[in-house]
């Protein structure tokens, strides 16, 4: 039996490989929407998935929200490099 989030983890990994750069959770969710992914997980669920061993935090950046016009710090995620 496959694990519950196996397909979404594979899709997120594919997104990182196609983009080739670190991304925020918001950007990842946008790519899932663009791919017309059915039954989208919440942004909190995606954040929890990104805490898995195959992904790592690579930094942070400031992001401006238009509703509050405040800068907030968001985490950048990417695939963990596998040593050969």
ROTIDO-529997 format. One record per residue (C-alpha): x, y, z; residue in one letter; residue number from 0. Coordinates in steps of 0.05 Angstrom, whole numbers, plus 5000, padded with zeros to 4 digits. Example, Ala and Ser with C-alpha at 12.3 -4.5 7.8 and 13.67 -1.06 7.14 Angstrom:
residues 2
(pt (5246,4910,5156),"a",0)
(pt (5273,4979,5143),"s",1)
This chain:
residues 84
(pt (5000,5000,5000),"x",0)
(pt (5027,5068,4981),"x",1)
(pt (5034,5122,5032),"x",2)
(pt (4981,5176,5035),"x",3)
(pt (5021,5233,5005),"x",4)
(pt (5066,5194,4957),"x",5)
(pt (5037,5225,4893),"x",6)
(pt (5040,5296,4918),"x",7)
(pt (5112,5286,4942),"x",8)
(pt (5131,5260,4873),"x",9)
(pt (5096,5319,4840),"x",10)
(pt (5132,5370,4885),"x",11)
(pt (5199,5336,4870),"x",12)
(pt (5183,5339,4795),"x",13)
(pt (5166,5414,4802),"x",14)
(pt (5234,5427,4834),"x",15)
(pt (5271,5388,4780),"x",16)
(pt (5234,5425,4724),"x",17)
(pt (5245,5494,4755),"x",18)
(pt (5317,5482,4778),"x",19)
(pt (5314,5534,4833),"x",20)
(pt (5291,5541,4905),"x",21)
(pt (5217,5560,4914),"x",22)
(pt (5170,5583,4968),"x",23)
(pt (5109,5544,4990),"x",24)
(pt (5065,5595,4955),"x",25)
(pt (5102,5585,4889),"x",26)
(pt (5096,5509,4895),"x",27)
(pt (5021,5515,4907),"x",28)
(pt (5016,5559,4845),"x",29)
(pt (5051,5506,4803),"x",30)
(pt (5002,5453,4830),"x",31)
(pt (4944,5497,4810),"x",32)
(pt (4974,5510,4741),"x",33)
(pt (4981,5435,4731),"x",34)
(pt (4907,5428,4746),"x",35)
(pt (4923,5381,4803),"x",36)
(pt (4860,5352,4832),"x",37)
(pt (4847,5351,4907),"x",38)
(pt (4899,5403,4924),"x",39)
(pt (4930,5398,4993),"x",40)
(pt (4927,5460,5037),"x",41)
(pt (4988,5504,5043),"x",42)
(pt (4998,5477,5114),"x",43)
(pt (4998,5406,5087),"x",44)
(pt (5049,5424,5034),"x",45)
(pt (5092,5456,5088),"x",46)
(pt (5090,5392,5128),"x",47)
(pt (5108,5351,5066),"x",48)
(pt (5168,5396,5054),"x",49)
(pt (5195,5378,5122),"x",50)
(pt (5210,5308,5096),"x",51)
(pt (5283,5286,5088),"x",52)
(pt (5285,5293,5013),"x",53)
(pt (5272,5369,5017),"x",54)
(pt (5313,5421,5054),"x",55)
(pt (5308,5494,5074),"x",56)
(pt (5359,5533,5033),"x",57)
(pt (5345,5604,5057),"x",58)
(pt (5292,5656,5066),"x",59)
(pt (5268,5718,5030),"x",60)
(pt (5224,5778,5043),"x",61)
(pt (5155,5775,5010),"x",62)
(pt (5109,5835,5007),"x",63)
(pt (5034,5822,5014),"x",64)
(pt (4988,5869,4979),"x",65)
(pt (4932,5865,5030),"x",66)
(pt (4972,5888,5089),"x",67)
(pt (5031,5919,5052),"x",68)
(pt (5077,5886,5102),"x",69)
(pt (5141,5849,5089),"x",70)
(pt (5144,5779,5118),"x",71)
(pt (5199,5728,5116),"x",72)
(pt (5184,5664,5078),"x",73)
(pt (5226,5601,5072),"x",74)
(pt (5257,5577,5007),"x",75)
(pt (5256,5501,4996),"x",76)
(pt (5294,5456,4948),"x",77)
(pt (5314,5384,4939),"x",78)
(pt (5368,5357,4985),"x",79)
(pt (5430,5339,4946),"x",80)
(pt (5445,5265,4946),"x",81)
(pt (5518,5248,4955),"x",82)
(pt (5545,5193,4910),"x",83)
